[in-house]
Amino acid sequence: MDPALKPFHCPLERADAVCRAVDLIRGQPHWHVVGFDSVHGSIHAVHVSLIWRFVDDVKLHFDRADQGCVVNAQSKSRFTFLTLGRNTRNLRAIGKLLRAQLR
């Protein structure tokens, strides 16, 4: 499995990590936060493609860990099973952003 797609450890407490991640995602072009729950550690975001406006749902889960939390993400296209690698690119982009900024 691609290391960029694996869950990763975040040193922040779960609620803090969720709130910071929401702010980071909202600042990205073509990304929108649909909803989040900082108490239970979840974010539902969508990525909208530039040309065809396809929508992919991206769900992030922040599980408690001994020191901080573990972030896990899933991406799924709403319109087709043929994603042409878009789900993988969504996960790489969101993972890169959060790994770099959630410290």
Steps between C-alpha positions, in 0.01 A plus 500: 500500500613853420633653827323827416166319527558341840355639824741729681564617855424860595642636829197725561203400711210377289271804534785742424612296200147494355455877537838576343438253218162662425669841469771356275253322270282809470802690373561261210360565152230256385454365855196559721427384854150350516506431872719408793481373856797592716370296795478173307790581267357511150495727195296463183647703214448501126735561212341641183691447176586809305368411154213253533403598856502139620461473876705265717415446866800493731448380856765550765501319833714608794543214746642561846854379560732507802652831396269677259292321239521286187355646179338269246336613174274350234396643163209389284359637177128580498441452130704216362705199591761610244694770685815507284707519818318803642431335837867416542598856408244636751650289776856594409413872492312504829760277666787721386323812624408357841834325560682827437271726703368294792801515729 
